[in-house]
Amino acid sequence: MSTNFFTDNDDLKYYFERGIDWEPLVKLNELNYRSPDGFDNAEDAVGFYREILDMTGGFIATEIAPHVPAMDHEGVSLQDGEAVSPDKWNEIFDQMKALELHGMCLPRELGGMNCPLMIYLVNNELLSRADASVMNHFGFHGGMAMAMLMFSISEGTTDFDGKKGVITKTRFAKEIDEIRRGDAWGCMDITEPDAGSDMARLKAVGEQDEDGNWLVTGEKIFITSGHGKYHFVIARTEKVADPDDPMSGLKGLSMFLVPTYEEDEDGNRTRIVEMPRLEHKLGHHVSVTASLAFDEAPAHLIGSRGEGFKHMLTLMNHARLGVGFEAIGMCEAAYRLARDYAAERPSMGKMIDQHEMIADYLDEMRTDIQALRAIAMAGAYAEEMSQKIKLALQNDPPADALEQKRLERSEKRYGRFSRRMTPLLKYLGAEKAVQITGRSLQIHGGNGYSQEFGTEKLLRDSIVLPIYEGTSQIQALMAMKDALAGIMKNPQGLVKRMAQTRWRSLSASDPLERRVAKIQLLAMGAKNHLMTKVAARKVRSLQGKPLAQWPKAFLKDWDPKRDFAFAMLHAERLTRLLSDELVCEVLLEQAQKHPDRRELLERYIDRCEPRCRFLHDEITNTGARLLGQLAEPGDDQADKAEAS
Ligand SMILES: Cc1cc2nc3c(=O)[nH]c(=O)nc-3n(C[C@H](O)[C@H](O)[C@H](O)COP(=O)(O)OP(=O)(O)OC[C@H]3O[C@@H](n4cnc5c(N)ncnc54)[C@H](O)[C@@H]3O)c2cc1C
């Protein structure tokens, strides 16, 4: 049994010692080393981050992990309208409170440790290796405080002293402090009985009384940590112009902060947000998943009316990164259990791990975990750099115009990478978590199916990862749309990139670079094929229409449902291909800087090359028959042509 989940992990060590370019991140985090109580160099700051994770890694391995099976067995229940958690769970959260972990990423002037988001996310991985329920609930503490601060900055209710580099005032200071102390937590209330992935169908409403106060009414379901004191609620404030148009539905949503209780000056509480039910779930037994009823609950509007979807995307972006790290923690736990079990269990004259098939499973599991961590680290870094540069430009712009331009360019580059990476990480992490925990159970045979060995719990816990924070299918649609939108804006760009990549695939001096270029070519080829199909369909739909209408139809009038049908059919295959491409690119960059990472890249390419060829083949050769069957009356001509 490990006694420290951070120090026992060589791959994590790589990132802390060499894999992350800490200097620019720490410099931004410490406001150019001007912060009065802060660090004045990256080395000391990284030393501090390491100490924090060393401490949490030990705490998680020794104080949480051993108690997880009993807590999972006991679960959480609803008594007199309140959630009741196991005593051990409450003790663990008291210990976290004493360690002041909820303020990990909050600025020092708000009582926090001022760690980068990266440290928080790695801590999530360590927590999730012990238990997904603890990790999720922990996330709804500090994560909510960070969200409050982020929203306040974005709506302009946070004041900075640019010279000292400190926050002097922020709208939710009281709530943030309560959460930092560990005395409260919050939740994110989006899903409703009739609206999950399709947010345009949300029905909860936000209305103003005659004095202009906001009140929220509606029902929310499946809310993680819904027994919290603060709710970020998405509710409709504007009428939908066209109920059949999803975009129009999204524009009418607003974001509110709704407190659960009314409190008098003596601290007596009356519950306003009712919690009629907790879900009985396959996994995550100790994590509260609540139904909530809002009946004219007093609410605080975040930002402006109609900005709810925009704010939700900001929250979701971080939550999706969080699921990526959560997946890695689960995979790590599952892999280690399987590896150790297979090394000690004899079968047919040798240990199980010496049987070729099992050795192959274990090798693939190890490779996939390292690949996931590579894109998670690169993505978290890009997201944080993009955000921190934006903040620096907003609150403390450089005097030098050239430096300003450099920062703006950098922000765009990191922002683009983060946007590309987030749905791919969420998709791949979630799918791999289910696959790897399932493999771990299989390697344990009958023992895996019993509760004693921990693998059945991991599998149960993993199955929700492709569902929450946007399902795998929704991630695939997002990744596909982003990829094709880029080509639509600049088709010549794709042609040029394909030519350059083809050249690299033949002429690069490094054989691994040549192999990565071939994978990139397969991904580009698949995108090219989908875009060509989409465009051909569009042209067919214009048959009989005056030529004068064609430019507008091509530049503006895109109907996502109808025009992109072929690309939507293949969105998941494309996403898998794009994920492999991304992993290869990130690992190639690591291998070029650190030759000892070449072995990992080679291991990954060996596995993904045939898969990418297969995915490319499926995308370019299948789909027409089914599309023909799905065609609606108006699509007949185009789809018959497609199918023929
Ligand atoms: C344990 C748990 C915790 C949760 N925590 C929270 C929380 O804290 N806050 C919160 O607001 N919600 C939470 N949820 C809800 C979760 O986010 C939703 O379940 C999820 O978004 C899917 O919505 P749905 O269940 O309505 O499924 P649906 O949207 O009905 O989807 C059903 C299936 O159809 C697919 N589908 C839907 N639309 C399309 C499309 N256009 N193309 C292809 N496929 C499509 C989906 O991918 C899915 O496979 C939680 C759920 C669970 C199980």
The ligand as an SDF file (V2000), in Angstrom:
LIG
                    3D

 53 58  0  0  0  0  0  0  0  0999 V2000
  -23.6100   11.5370  -10.8600 C   0  0  0  0  0  0  0  0  0  0  0  0
  -24.0820   12.7220  -11.6510 C   0  0  0  0  0  0  0  0  0  0  0  0
  -23.7210   13.9900  -11.2440 C   0  0  0  0  0  0  0  0  0  0  0  0
  -24.1820   15.1090  -11.9520 C   0  0  0  0  0  0  0  0  0  0  0  0
  -23.8640   16.3770  -11.4990 N   0  0  0  0  0  0  0  0  0  0  0  0
  -24.4410   17.4560  -12.0800 C   0  0  0  0  0  0  0  0  0  0  0  0
  -24.2850   18.7710  -11.5270 C   0  0  0  0  0  0  0  0  0  0  0  0
  -23.5700   18.9690  -10.5500 O   0  0  0  0  0  0  0  0  0  0  0  0
  -24.9560   19.7980  -12.1210 N   0  0  0  0  0  0  0  0  0  0  0  0
  -25.7360   19.6230  -13.2080 C   0  0  0  0  0  0  0  0  0  0  0  0
  -26.3190   20.5870  -13.6910 O   0  0  0  0  0  0  0  0  0  0  0  0
  -25.8990   18.4010  -13.7800 N   0  0  0  0  0  0  0  0  0  0  0  0
  -25.2820   17.3140  -13.2270 C   0  0  0  0  0  0  0  0  0  0  0  0
  -25.4580   16.0610  -13.7640 N   0  0  0  0  0  0  0  0  0  0  0  0
  -26.2870   15.9050  -14.9540 C   0  0  0  0  0  0  0  0  0  0  0  0
  -25.4640   15.6470  -16.1980 C   0  0  0  0  0  0  0  0  0  0  0  0
  -24.7050   16.7850  -16.5320 O   0  0  0  0  0  0  0  0  0  0  0  0
  -26.4550   15.2390  -17.3150 C   0  0  0  0  0  0  0  0  0  0  0  0
  -26.9370   13.9470  -16.9660 O   0  0  0  0  0  0  0  0  0  0  0  0
  -25.7880   15.2340  -18.6800 C   0  0  0  0  0  0  0  0  0  0  0  0
  -25.5230   16.5370  -19.1140 O   0  0  0  0  0  0  0  0  0  0  0  0
  -26.6610   14.5320  -19.7410 C   0  0  0  0  0  0  0  0  0  0  0  0
  -27.9530   15.0580  -19.7580 O   0  0  0  0  0  0  0  0  0  0  0  0
  -29.2040   14.0660  -19.6900 P   0  0  0  0  0  0  0  0  0  0  0  0
  -29.0010   13.1630  -18.5250 O   0  0  0  0  0  0  0  0  0  0  0  0
  -30.4270   14.8910  -19.7010 O   0  0  0  0  0  0  0  0  0  0  0  0
  -29.0970   13.1930  -20.9710 O   0  0  0  0  0  0  0  0  0  0  0  0
  -29.6180   13.5980  -22.4390 P   0  0  0  0  0  0  0  0  0  0  0  0
  -29.1940   14.9850  -22.7510 O   0  0  0  0  0  0  0  0  0  0  0  0
  -31.0400   13.2670  -22.5340 O   0  0  0  0  0  0  0  0  0  0  0  0
  -28.7770   12.6120  -23.3230 O   0  0  0  0  0  0  0  0  0  0  0  0
  -29.0640   11.2150  -23.4230 C   0  0  0  0  0  0  0  0  0  0  0  0
  -28.1250   10.6190  -24.4420 C   0  0  0  0  0  0  0  0  0  0  0  0
  -28.3250   11.2520  -25.7160 O   0  0  0  0  0  0  0  0  0  0  0  0
  -27.1030   11.7730  -26.2050 C   0  0  0  0  0  0  0  0  0  0  0  0
  -27.3700   13.0040  -26.9510 N   0  0  0  0  0  0  0  0  0  0  0  0
  -28.0790   14.0810  -26.5710 C   0  0  0  0  0  0  0  0  0  0  0  0
  -28.0610   15.0300  -27.5240 N   0  0  0  0  0  0  0  0  0  0  0  0
  -27.3060   14.5550  -28.5410 C   0  0  0  0  0  0  0  0  0  0  0  0
  -26.8850   15.0530  -29.8160 C   0  0  0  0  0  0  0  0  0  0  0  0
  -27.2100   16.2630  -30.2470 N   0  0  0  0  0  0  0  0  0  0  0  0
  -26.1050   14.2560  -30.5970 N   0  0  0  0  0  0  0  0  0  0  0  0
  -25.7260   13.0320  -30.1820 C   0  0  0  0  0  0  0  0  0  0  0  0
  -26.0920   12.5160  -28.9880 N   0  0  0  0  0  0  0  0  0  0  0  0
  -26.8540   13.2680  -28.1700 C   0  0  0  0  0  0  0  0  0  0  0  0
  -26.2640   12.0400  -24.9560 C   0  0  0  0  0  0  0  0  0  0  0  0
  -24.8780   12.1000  -25.2590 O   0  0  0  0  0  0  0  0  0  0  0  0
  -26.6330   10.8410  -24.1050 C   0  0  0  0  0  0  0  0  0  0  0  0
  -25.8940    9.7380  -24.4850 O   0  0  0  0  0  0  0  0  0  0  0  0
  -24.9710   14.9380  -13.0910 C   0  0  0  0  0  0  0  0  0  0  0  0
  -25.3080   13.6360  -13.5370 C   0  0  0  0  0  0  0  0  0  0  0  0
  -24.8760   12.5490  -12.8210 C   0  0  0  0  0  0  0  0  0  0  0  0
  -25.2680   11.1820  -13.2830 C   0  0  0  0  0  0  0  0  0  0  0  0
  1  2  1  0
  2  3  1  0
  2 52  2  0
  3  4  2  0
  4  5  1  0
  4 50  1  0
  5  6  2  0
  6  7  1  0
  6 13  1  0
  7  8  2  0
  7  9  1  0
  9 10  1  0
 10 11  2  0
 10 12  1  0
 12 13  2  0
 13 14  1  0
 14 15  1  0
 14 50  1  0
 15 16  1  0
 16 17  1  0
 16 18  1  0
 18 19  1  0
 18 20  1  0
 20 21  1  0
 20 22  1  0
 22 23  1  0
 23 24  1  0
 24 25  2  0
 24 26  1  0
 24 27  1  0
 27 28  1  0
 28 29  2  0
 28 30  1  0
 28 31  1  0
 31 32  1  0
 32 33  1  0
 33 34  1  0
 33 48  1  0
 34 35  1  0
 35 36  1  0
 35 46  1  0
 36 37  1  0
 36 45  1  0
 37 38  2  0
 38 39  1  0
 39 40  1  0
 39 45  2  0
 40 41  1  0
 40 42  2  0
 42 43  1  0
 43 44  2  0
 44 45  1  0
 46 47  1  0
 46 48  1  0
 48 49  1  0
 50 51  2  0
 51 52  1  0
 52 53  1  0
M  END
$$$$
